[in-house]
Amino acid sequence: MSKSLLRSGFIVSFMTLISRVLGLVRDVVIANLMGAGAAADVFFFANKIPNFLRRLFAEGAFAQAFVPVLTEYKQGRELPEQQLLIARVSGTLGTIITVVTIFGVIASPIVTALFGMGWFLDWWNDGPQGHKFVLASDLLQITFPYLWFITFTAMAGAILNTLGKFAVAAFTPVFLNVAIISAAIWLAPNLDQPEYGLAWGVFFGGLIQMLFQLPFLKKAGLLVKPQWGWRDPGVTKIRKLMLPAIFGVSVSQINLLLDTLIASFLMTGSISWLYYSDRLLEFPLGLFGIAIATVILPALSSRHVDKSPEHFTKTLDWGIRMVLILGIPAMAGLFFLAEPMLMVLFMHGAFTPDDARMASYSLMAYSAGLLSFMLVKVLATGFYSRQDTKRPVKFGIIAMAANMVFNIALAIPFSYVGLAMATAASAAINAGLLGFTLYREGVLKAQPGTWRFIVQVLIATAVMIAAILWYSPGTEAWRTTSILERPWLLAQVIGLGIIAYLGTLLITGMRPRHIAGK
């Protein structure tokens, strides 16, 4: 079982790696083009809104509700019944998303005012930042249809994941990054306002992603004509699971939107600094956390359908082991190499050394919550695979309320860095509630060797940190090093850290069979 999960996890991680690398290239190109100024703030805002709704209607909440039900149909019903379920789910969800998309395009000023209140108030009072509100409304009209495209893309990906075809869905985001990079290089520089070119890159990137997956669905015999099916038993089950899952799986996204709302009242550059630091955080989160959660959700759903509690517990324990062995060193690396990473990736063109320094503060704050973010992704599958979406919602609401309190308490003394600190703290609360509940119910149990495994990971991480601090030069040396030498120096530091980490694991007795949960 674990061997199969490792293989699937490797496939998803490898495909995600390609996408994340291109995502970093995309952000490098954008940083070079616009830096962290007003135009960058507005574009990131206009891109964040449909991405937030994507988590609600598509990848996050929908997948968590859809995959367990589709797994039931796949294991207990014939192909025509599976096709009918997919037809009615796509027709019902598609109708709702079409209405939401049309509203978002037409009412973009209202949406912008809601989430960019600081800019709206400035525009209303003829303030100096009022132009940001107008520009954000215009860009949102272009980027909002991305929600429509990505909803069907996410549904196709969920179907393919249930069939064990993880590579297709994991590779699909590559096309979005290619589209935005292409727009940034060939379209945006030829416009008076390059941010419009980037917005069109988002639009066409979403379209290409959706079209890419259709042939794979057709090959599997599951490309069907959508039908309205609000009262279909399968659709009813999915929407009942999905409604609470919207809150449970999207807490971190809601927190990020709250950050954006508050950041609209802060100094110019705050949204951009948070964006660039969040992008570096998303790299290991997507590469490891989301990838692990993606591959264990169908496995856990199958164990639940088969009524195999022992195998269910072992699968969940394996997922947590993977999070720990990958997430803890990633968290430490992001914290101690925050500014060098930002310098290497973004410090050229319009992105200044001061931007790198300011973004590094929020990256350090975000990195403190990386392990919690990853654990939330994996622990939540322990509920969703059992078709329990109500309790994760309860925990999510508690975490979101805590985040609001933390935002108010920390934003005043620490500005935008306080927003990142609040997000990390609320993620820790969410992960703690999920984990404690699973442990109390006997679903989450430490398997033989788990505690030794944790100690080995912590010792190896401490050695890795020591190696990084010993070899890495000071901040001023990073700044004065040439643009060509910085990447090589960073590669040396990271390489030494990886060698120190893996070497210590081997010395302390860690072997591949321990990673596989054997």
LINBEL-V490374 format. One record per residue. RES is the residue in three letters. SS is DSSP state (~ for helix, > for strand, _ for the rest). PSI is psi in radians with two decimals (NA if undefined). OMEGA is omega in whole degrees, 0 to 359 (999 if undefined). Layout:
<<RES | SS | PSI | OMEGA> <RES | SS | PSI | OMEGA>>
//
This chain:
<<MET | _ | -0.92 | 181> <SER | ~ | -0.60 | 179> <LYS | ~ | -0.73 | 178> <SER | ~ | -0.73 | 179> <LEU | ~ | -0.68 | 177> <LEU | ~ | -0.76 | 179> <ARG | ~ | -0.79 | 179> <SER | ~ | -0.71 | 179> <GLY | ~ | -0.68 | 179> <PHE | ~ | -0.73 | 180> <ILE | ~ | -0.85 | 181> <VAL | ~ | -0.75 | 181> <SER | ~ | -0.70 | 181> <PHE | ~ | -0.81 | 178> <MET | ~ | -0.69 | 178> <THR | ~ | -0.62 | 178> <LEU | ~ | -0.78 | 178> <ILE | ~ | -0.80 | 180> <SER | ~ | -0.75 | 183> <ARG | ~ | -0.65 | 177> <VAL | ~ | -0.79 | 177> <LEU | ~ | -0.58 | 176> <GLY | ~ | -0.70 | 176> <LEU | ~ | -0.70 | 176> <VAL | ~ | -0.76 | 177> <ARG | ~ | -0.82 | 182> <ASP | ~ | -0.59 | 176> <VAL | ~ | -0.78 | 180> <VAL | ~ | -0.75 | 180> <ILE | ~ | -0.75 | 179> <ALA | ~ | -0.71 | 179> <ASN | ~ | -0.60 | 183> <LEU | ~ | -0.74 | 188> <MET | ~ | -0.19 | 179> <GLY | _ | -2.37 | 181> <ALA | _ | 0.64 | 182> <GLY | _ | -2.89 | 184> <ALA | ~ | -0.76 | 181> <ALA | ~ | -0.69 | 178> <ALA | ~ | -0.75 | 177> <ASP | ~ | -0.79 | 184> <VAL | ~ | -0.74 | 180> <PHE | ~ | -0.78 | 180> <PHE | ~ | -0.62 | 176> <PHE | ~ | -0.86 | 182> <ALA | ~ | -0.46 | 178> <ASN | ~ | -0.49 | 185> <LYS | ~ | -0.61 | 184> <ILE | ~ | -0.96 | 178> <PRO | ~ | -0.51 | 177> <ASN | ~ | -0.63 | 175> <PHE | ~ | -0.83 | 179> <LEU | ~ | -0.50 | 175> <ARG | ~ | -0.73 | 179> <ARG | ~ | -0.62 | 182> <LEU | ~ | -0.88 | 189> <PHE | ~ | -0.34 | 190> <ALA | _ | -1.79 | 194> <GLU | _ | -0.83 | 188> <GLY | _ | -1.35 | 187> <ALA | ~ | -0.72 | 182> <PHE | ~ | -0.82 | 182> <ALA | ~ | -0.70 | 181> <GLN | ~ | -0.52 | 179> <ALA | ~ | -0.61 | 188> <PHE | ~ | -0.76 | 186> <VAL | ~ | -0.83 | 179> <PRO | ~ | -0.67 | 180> <VAL | ~ | -0.76 | 179> <LEU | ~ | -0.61 | 177> <THR | ~ | -0.72 | 176> <GLU | ~ | -0.81 | 180> <TYR | ~ | -0.68 | 183> <LYS | ~ | -0.64 | 184> <GLN | ~ | -0.35 | 186> <GLY | ~ | -0.02 | 184> <ARG | _ | 2.87 | 182> <GLU | _ | 2.92 | 183> <LEU | ~ | -0.75 | 180> <PRO | ~ | -0.63 | 178> <GLU | ~ | -0.62 | 175> <GLN | ~ | -0.74 | 179> <GLN | ~ | -0.71 | 180> <LEU | ~ | -0.72 | 177> <LEU | ~ | -0.84 | 182> <ILE | ~ | -0.72 | 180> <ALA | ~ | -0.80 | 183> <ARG | ~ | -0.58 | 176> <VAL | ~ | -0.79 | 181> <SER | ~ | -0.66 | 179> <GLY | ~ | -0.73 | 181> <THR | ~ | -0.89 | 180> <LEU | ~ | -0.71 | 181> <GLY | ~ | -0.67 | 178> <THR | ~ | -0.76 | 180> <ILE | ~ | -0.77 | 182> <ILE | ~ | -0.60 | 178> <THR | ~ | -0.77 | 178> <VAL | ~ | -0.79 | 180> <VAL | ~ | -0.72 | 181> <THR | ~ | -0.79 | 179> <ILE | ~ | -0.75 | 178> <PHE | ~ | -0.77 | 182> <GLY | ~ | -0.66 | 180> <VAL | ~ | -0.81 | 183> <ILE | ~ | -0.72 | 185> <ALA | _ | 0.52 | 182> <SER | ~ | -0.62 | 176> <PRO | ~ | -0.63 | 180> <ILE | ~ | -0.76 | 179> <VAL | ~ | -0.73 | 180> <THR | ~ | -0.73 | 180> <ALA | ~ | -0.60 | 182> <LEU | ~ | -0.80 | 185> <PHE | ~ | -0.20 | 176> <GLY | _ | 0.91 | 187> <MET | ~ | -0.64 | 180> <GLY | ~ | -0.76 | 178> <TRP | ~ | -0.70 | 181> <PHE | ~ | -0.80 | 180> <LEU | ~ | -0.63 | 178> <ASP | ~ | -0.70 | 178> <TRP | ~ | -0.73 | 182> <TRP | ~ | -0.60 | 181> <ASN | _ | 0.25 | 180> <ASP | _ | 0.70 | 180> <GLY | _ | 3.01 | 184> <PRO | _ | -0.34 | 181> <GLN | _ | 0.13 | 183> <GLY | ~ | -0.50 | 180> <HIS | ~ | -0.42 | 178> <LYS | ~ | -0.65 | 180> <PHE | ~ | -0.76 | 180> <VAL | ~ | -0.80 | 181> <LEU | ~ | -0.73 | 180> <ALA | ~ | -0.69 | 178> <SER | ~ | -0.73 | 180> <ASP | ~ | -0.80 | 182> <LEU | ~ | -0.61 | 181> <LEU | ~ | -0.53 | 177> <GLN | ~ | -0.50 | 179> <ILE | ~ | -0.71 | 186> <THR | ~ | -0.39 | 187> <PHE | _ | -0.67 | 179> <PRO | _ | -0.27 | 174> <TYR | ~ | -0.59 | 179> <LEU | ~ | -0.74 | 182> <TRP | ~ | -0.82 | 181> <PHE | ~ | -0.80 | 188> <ILE | ~ | -0.40 | 177> <THR | ~ | -0.83 | 179> <PHE | ~ | -0.56 | 175> <THR | ~ | -0.77 | 180> <ALA | ~ | -0.67 | 179> <MET | ~ | -0.79 | 177> <ALA | ~ | -0.73 | 179> <GLY | ~ | -0.69 | 178> <ALA | ~ | -0.69 | 178> <ILE | ~ | -0.81 | 181> <LEU | ~ | -0.65 | 177> <ASN | ~ | -0.68 | 178> <THR | ~ | -0.53 | 177> <LEU | _ | -0.02 | 180> <GLY | _ | 0.15 | 180> <LYS | _ | 1.29 | 186> <PHE | ~ | -0.48 | 188> <ALA | ~ | -0.69 | 185> <VAL | ~ | -0.90 | 181> <ALA | ~ | -0.65 | 181> <ALA | ~ | -0.51 | 182> <PHE | ~ | -0.41 | 187> <THR | ~ | -0.73 | 181> <PRO | ~ | -0.29 | 177> <VAL | ~ | -0.66 | 185> <PHE | ~ | -0.58 | 176> <LEU | ~ | -0.80 | 180> <ASN | ~ | -0.73 | 178> <VAL | ~ | -0.71 | 181> <ALA | ~ | -0.76 | 181> <ILE | ~ | -0.71 | 178> <ILE | ~ | -0.78 | 179> <SER | ~ | -0.76 | 179> <ALA | ~ | -0.67 | 181> <ALA | ~ | -0.54 | 183> <ILE | ~ | -0.75 | 189> <TRP | ~ | -0.44 | 183> <LEU | ~ | -0.93 | 186> <ALA | ~ | -0.76 | 182> <PRO | ~ | -0.33 | 181> <ASN | ~ | 0.04 | 180> <LEU | _ | 2.64 | 177> <ASP | _ | -0.59 | 177> <GLN | _ | 1.67 | 187> <PRO | ~ | -0.37 | 181> <GLU | ~ | -0.45 | 176> <TYR | ~ | -0.67 | 177> <GLY | ~ | -0.70 | 178> <LEU | ~ | -0.66 | 179> <ALA | ~ | -0.70 | 177> <TRP | ~ | -0.52 | 175> <GLY | ~ | -0.70 | 177> <VAL | ~ | -0.77 | 181> <PHE | ~ | -0.95 | 184> <PHE | ~ | -0.50 | 175> <GLY | ~ | -0.72 | 177> <GLY | ~ | -0.72 | 180> <LEU | ~ | -0.80 | 182> <ILE | ~ | -0.70 | 178> <GLN | ~ | -0.77 | 181> <MET | ~ | -0.80 | 182> <LEU | ~ | -0.54 | 183> <PHE | ~ | -0.63 | 187> <GLN | ~ | -0.30 | 184> <LEU | ~ | -0.76 | 179> <PRO | ~ | -0.59 | 180> <PHE | ~ | -0.64 | 175> <LEU | ~ | -0.72 | 180> <LYS | ~ | -0.74 | 180> <LYS | ~ | -0.59 | 180> <ALA | _ | -0.05 | 180> <GLY | _ | 0.37 | 185> <LEU | _ | 0.27 | 173> <LEU | _ | 1.79 | 188> <VAL | _ | 2.84 | 179> <LYS | _ | 2.21 | 182> <PRO | _ | 2.52 | 177> <GLN | _ | 2.56 | 173> <TRP | _ | 2.27 | 183> <GLY | _ | 0.88 | 185> <TRP | _ | -0.65 | 184> <ARG | _ | 0.08 | 175> <ASP | _ | 2.38 | 183> <PRO | ~ | -0.74 | 180> <GLY | ~ | -0.74 | 179> <VAL | ~ | -0.73 | 179> <THR | ~ | -0.75 | 180> <LYS | ~ | -0.74 | 181> <ILE | ~ | -0.80 | 183> <ARG | ~ | -0.54 | 176> <LYS | ~ | -0.61 | 177> <LEU | ~ | -0.60 | 187> <MET | ~ | -0.64 | 185> <LEU | ~ | -0.90 | 176> <PRO | ~ | -0.51 | 180> <ALA | ~ | -0.45 | 178> <ILE | ~ | -0.75 | 180> <PHE | ~ | -0.72 | 184> <GLY | ~ | -0.77 | 185> <VAL | ~ | -0.24 | 188> <SER | _ | 0.26 | 182> <VAL | ~ | -0.79 | 181> <SER | ~ | -0.62 | 179> <GLN | ~ | -0.70 | 177> <ILE | ~ | -0.69 | 178> <ASN | ~ | -0.71 | 179> <LEU | ~ | -0.62 | 177> <LEU | ~ | -0.67 | 175> <LEU | ~ | -0.67 | 175> <ASP | ~ | -0.76 | 181> <THR | ~ | -0.75 | 179> <LEU | ~ | -0.85 | 181> <ILE | ~ | -0.66 | 181> <ALA | ~ | -0.42 | 178> <SER | _ | -0.28 | 176> <PHE | _ | -0.18 | 185> <LEU | _ | -3.06 | 184> <MET | _ | 2.64 | 176> <THR | _ | 2.32 | 182> <GLY | _ | -0.32 | 184> <SER | ~ | -0.80 | 181> <ILE | ~ | -0.71 | 180> <SER | ~ | -0.75 | 179> <TRP | ~ | -0.72 | 176> <LEU | ~ | -0.65 | 181> <TYR | ~ | -0.88 | 183> <TYR | ~ | -0.68 | 178> <SER | ~ | -0.66 | 178> <ASP | ~ | -0.60 | 179> <ARG | ~ | -0.69 | 177> <LEU | ~ | -0.61 | 176> <LEU | ~ | -0.69 | 183> <GLU | ~ | -0.38 | 182> <PHE | ~ | -1.04 | 178> <PRO | ~ | -0.51 | 180> <LEU | ~ | -0.78 | 179> <GLY | ~ | -0.68 | 184> <LEU | ~ | -0.63 | 184> <PHE | ~ | -1.06 | 187> <GLY | ~ | -0.96 | 182> <ILE | ~ | -0.64 | 180> <ALA | ~ | -0.77 | 180> <ILE | ~ | -0.79 | 180> <ALA | ~ | -0.63 | 181> <THR | ~ | -0.76 | 185> <VAL | ~ | -0.45 | 182> <ILE | ~ | -0.32 | 180> <LEU | ~ | -0.90 | 177> <PRO | ~ | -0.64 | 180> <ALA | ~ | -0.78 | 178> <LEU | ~ | -0.67 | 179> <SER | ~ | -0.71 | 178> <SER | ~ | -0.72 | 179> <ARG | ~ | -0.61 | 179> <HIS | ~ | -0.76 | 178> <VAL | ~ | -0.69 | 181> <ASP | _ | -0.12 | 183> <LYS | _ | 0.96 | 179> <SER | _ | 1.35 | 184> <PRO | ~ | -0.60 | 181> <GLU | ~ | -0.79 | 178> <HIS | ~ | -0.57 | 176> <PHE | ~ | -0.84 | 181> <THR | ~ | -0.73 | 180> <LYS | ~ | -0.69 | 179> <THR | ~ | -0.75 | 179> <LEU | ~ | -0.72 | 178> <ASP | ~ | -0.68 | 178> <TRP | ~ | -0.73 | 179> <GLY | ~ | -0.71 | 180> <ILE | ~ | -0.68 | 177> <ARG | ~ | -0.76 | 180> <MET | ~ | -0.69 | 178> <VAL | ~ | -0.76 | 183> <LEU | ~ | -0.81 | 186> <ILE | ~ | -0.43 | 179> <LEU | ~ | -0.63 | 187> <GLY | ~ | -0.67 | 183> <ILE | ~ | -0.87 | 177> <PRO | ~ | -0.58 | 178> <ALA | ~ | -0.72 | 178> <MET | ~ | -0.79 | 180> <ALA | ~ | -0.72 | 180> <GLY | ~ | -0.76 | 178> <LEU | ~ | -0.67 | 183> <PHE | ~ | -0.83 | 187> <PHE | ~ | -0.25 | 179> <LEU | _ | 0.44 | 185> <ALA | ~ | -0.99 | 184> <GLU | ~ | -0.77 | 176> <PRO | ~ | -0.71 | 179> <MET | ~ | -0.78 | 180> <LEU | ~ | -0.65 | 177> <MET | ~ | -0.83 | 183> <VAL | ~ | -0.76 | 187> <LEU | ~ | -0.71 | 193> <PHE | ~ | -0.25 | 190> <MET | _ | 1.35 | 172> <HIS | _ | 2.89 | 182> <GLY | _ | -2.24 | 183> <ALA | _ | -0.12 | 181> <PHE | _ | 2.01 | 189> <THR | _ | 2.90 | 174> <PRO | ~ | -0.62 | 178> <ASP | ~ | -0.65 | 176> <ASP | ~ | -0.72 | 179> <ALA | ~ | -0.72 | 180> <ARG | ~ | -0.79 | 182> <MET | ~ | -0.73 | 179> <ALA | ~ | -0.51 | 181> <SER | ~ | -0.57 | 180> <TYR | ~ | -0.78 | 180> <SER | ~ | -0.54 | 177> <LEU | ~ | -0.71 | 178> <MET | ~ | -0.69 | 179> <ALA | ~ | -0.78 | 178> <TYR | ~ | -0.72 | 185> <SER | ~ | -0.50 | 178> <ALA | _ | -0.36 | 180> <GLY | _ | 0.07 | 185> <LEU | ~ | -0.82 | 181> <LEU | ~ | -0.69 | 179> <SER | ~ | -0.75 | 178> <PHE | ~ | -0.77 | 182> <MET | ~ | -0.72 | 180> <LEU | ~ | -0.65 | 178> <VAL | ~ | -0.75 | 181> <LYS | ~ | -0.75 | 184> <VAL | ~ | -0.79 | 182> <LEU | ~ | -0.60 | 180> <ALA | ~ | -0.54 | 179> <THR | ~ | -0.44 | 177> <GLY | ~ | -0.42 | 176> <PHE | ~ | -0.85 | 186> <TYR | ~ | -0.60 | 179> <SER | _ | -0.41 | 176> <ARG | _ | 0.20 | 179> <GLN | _ | 0.62 | 176> <ASP | _ | 1.77 | 181> <THR | _ | -0.16 | 186> <LYS | ~ | -0.75 | 184> <ARG | ~ | -0.71 | 173> <PRO | ~ | -0.57 | 177> <VAL | ~ | -0.80 | 179> <LYS | ~ | -0.81 | 180> <PHE | ~ | -0.66 | 180> <GLY | ~ | -0.70 | 179> <ILE | ~ | -0.71 | 177> <ILE | ~ | -0.79 | 180> <ALA | ~ | -0.69 | 180> <MET | ~ | -0.71 | 177> <ALA | ~ | -0.72 | 177> <ALA | ~ | -0.69 | 179> <ASN | ~ | -0.70 | 178> <MET | ~ | -0.77 | 179> <VAL | ~ | -0.80 | 179> <PHE | ~ | -0.69 | 179> <ASN | ~ | -0.85 | 181> <ILE | ~ | -0.71 | 183> <ALA | ~ | -0.58 | 187> <LEU | ~ | -0.43 | 183> <ALA | ~ | -0.57 | 182> <ILE | ~ | -0.89 | 180> <PRO | ~ | -0.49 | 187> <PHE | ~ | 0.09 | 178> <SER | ~ | -2.37 | 184> <TYR | ~ | -0.50 | 178> <VAL | ~ | -0.62 | 177> <GLY | ~ | -0.56 | 178> <LEU | ~ | -0.72 | 178> <ALA | ~ | -0.70 | 178> <MET | ~ | -0.72 | 180> <ALA | ~ | -0.71 | 179> <THR | ~ | -0.75 | 179> <ALA | ~ | -0.73 | 182> <ALA | ~ | -0.71 | 180> <SER | ~ | -0.58 | 176> <ALA | ~ | -0.65 | 178> <ALA | ~ | -0.69 | 178> <ILE | ~ | -0.77 | 181> <ASN | ~ | -0.83 | 180> <ALA | ~ | -0.71 | 180> <GLY | ~ | -0.74 | 179> <LEU | ~ | -0.74 | 179> <LEU | ~ | -0.85 | 183> <GLY | ~ | -0.75 | 181> <PHE | ~ | -0.71 | 181> <THR | ~ | -0.76 | 178> <LEU | ~ | -0.66 | 179> <TYR | ~ | -0.75 | 181> <ARG | ~ | -0.58 | 181> <GLU | _ | -0.02 | 179> <GLY | _ | 0.10 | 179> <VAL | _ | -0.68 | 179> <LEU | _ | 1.97 | 179> <LYS | _ | 2.40 | 176> <ALA | _ | 2.15 | 178> <GLN | _ | 2.88 | 179> <PRO | _ | 2.23 | 178> <GLY | _ | -0.06 | 183> <THR | ~ | -0.77 | 182> <TRP | ~ | -0.66 | 175> <ARG | ~ | -0.70 | 178> <PHE | ~ | -0.80 | 181> <ILE | ~ | -0.77 | 180> <VAL | ~ | -0.74 | 179> <GLN | ~ | -0.73 | 179> <VAL | ~ | -0.74 | 180> <LEU | ~ | -0.74 | 178> <ILE | ~ | -0.79 | 180> <ALA | ~ | -0.65 | 179> <THR | ~ | -0.70 | 178> <ALA | ~ | -0.75 | 177> <VAL | ~ | -0.71 | 179> <MET | ~ | -0.78 | 179> <ILE | ~ | -0.77 | 179> <ALA | ~ | -0.73 | 179> <ALA | ~ | -0.73 | 180> <ILE | ~ | -0.83 | 181> <LEU | ~ | -0.58 | 180> <TRP | ~ | -0.71 | 187> <TYR | ~ | -0.52 | 185> <SER | _ | 2.34 | 178> <PRO | _ | 3.05 | 180> <GLY | _ | 3.01 | 182> <THR | ~ | -0.76 | 182> <GLU | ~ | -0.63 | 178> <ALA | ~ | -0.67 | 177> <TRP | ~ | -0.69 | 183> <ARG | ~ | -0.65 | 184> <THR | ~ | -0.27 | 177> <THR | _ | 2.50 | 184> <SER | _ | 2.81 | 183> <ILE | ~ | -0.43 | 179> <LEU | ~ | -0.49 | 182> <GLU | ~ | -0.50 | 183> <ARG | ~ | -0.84 | 180> <PRO | ~ | -0.69 | 180> <TRP | ~ | -0.70 | 178> <LEU | ~ | -0.75 | 179> <LEU | ~ | -0.69 | 178> <ALA | ~ | -0.67 | 178> <GLN | ~ | -0.77 | 181> <VAL | ~ | -0.83 | 180> <ILE | ~ | -0.73 | 179> <GLY | ~ | -0.75 | 177> <LEU | ~ | -0.72 | 179> <GLY | ~ | -0.73 | 180> <ILE | ~ | -0.76 | 179> <ILE | ~ | -0.77 | 180> <ALA | ~ | -0.70 | 182> <TYR | ~ | -0.92 | 182> <LEU | ~ | -0.67 | 179> <GLY | ~ | -0.72 | 179> <THR | ~ | -0.67 | 176> <LEU | ~ | -0.75 | 179> <LEU | ~ | -0.75 | 181> <ILE | ~ | -0.64 | 181> <THR | _ | 0.03 | 174> <GLY | _ | 0.12 | 179> <MET | _ | 2.34 | 178> <ARG | _ | 2.81 | 181> <PRO | ~ | -0.59 | 182> <ARG | ~ | -0.47 | 178> <HIS | ~ | -0.61 | 178> <ILE | ~ | -0.61 | 180> <ALA | _ | -0.07 | 178> <GLY | _ | 0.38 | 182> <LYS | _ | NA | 999>>
//
